[in-house]
Amino acid sequence: MAGPRRPGTSRDRVLEPQAQSIWVGSRQDGITEPTGTVVGDSRGSGWIGRLGVRTRRT
């Protein structure tokens, strides 16, 4: 005889794949500090990535 499922008794799982990518860039102008120290300009860029899996019960 089958009846309604009680919460927390399900053994069914769902796997949700996740992926994320972000491009980042930075540019800073050169400066001269009050002490006379010269700091040159700087530029940089790149990608950041993340892969993962989320699991949950149904």
C-alpha positions as CSV (number, residue, x, y, z in Angstrom):
1,M,0.0,0.0,0.0
2,A,1.4,3.3,-1.0
3,G,0.9,6.6,0.9
4,P,2.2,10.1,0.7
5,R,5.9,10.6,1.2
6,R,7.1,12.0,4.4
7,P,9.5,15.0,4.2
8,G,13.1,13.9,4.3
9,T,12.5,10.3,3.2
10,S,13.0,10.8,-0.6
11,R,16.3,9.4,-1.9
12,D,16.0,11.1,-5.3
13,R,18.8,13.6,-5.9
14,V,19.2,16.3,-8.6
15,L,22.7,17.3,-9.8
16,E,22.8,20.8,-11.3
17,P,26.1,21.6,-13.2
18,Q,27.2,25.2,-12.9
19,A,29.8,27.2,-14.8
20,Q,30.8,30.8,-14.6
21,S,33.4,32.9,-16.4
22,I,34.3,36.5,-15.8
23,W,36.6,38.8,-17.8
24,V,38.4,41.4,-15.6
25,G,40.5,44.3,-16.6
26,S,42.4,47.0,-14.8
27,R,44.2,50.2,-15.8
28,Q,45.9,52.6,-13.4
29,D,47.6,55.8,-14.4
30,G,51.2,56.5,-13.2
31,I,51.6,59.0,-10.3
32,T,54.4,60.8,-8.5
33,E,54.1,60.6,-4.8
34,P,54.8,63.6,-2.5
35,T,58.2,62.0,-1.6
36,G,59.2,62.2,-5.3
37,T,58.8,58.4,-6.0
38,V,57.4,57.8,-9.4
39,V,55.0,54.9,-9.8
40,G,54.5,53.8,-13.4
41,D,51.2,53.0,-15.1
42,S,49.9,49.5,-14.9
43,R,47.5,47.5,-17.1
44,G,46.2,44.0,-16.7
45,S,43.4,41.7,-17.8
46,G,42.4,38.1,-17.6
47,W,39.7,35.5,-17.2
48,I,38.4,34.0,-14.0
49,G,36.5,30.7,-14.2
50,R,34.6,28.5,-11.8
51,L,33.0,25.0,-12.3
52,G,30.8,23.3,-9.8
53,V,27.9,21.0,-9.1
54,R,24.9,21.7,-6.8
55,T,23.1,18.7,-5.3
56,R,19.7,18.7,-3.8
57,R,16.9,16.3,-2.8
58,T,13.6,16.3,-4.6
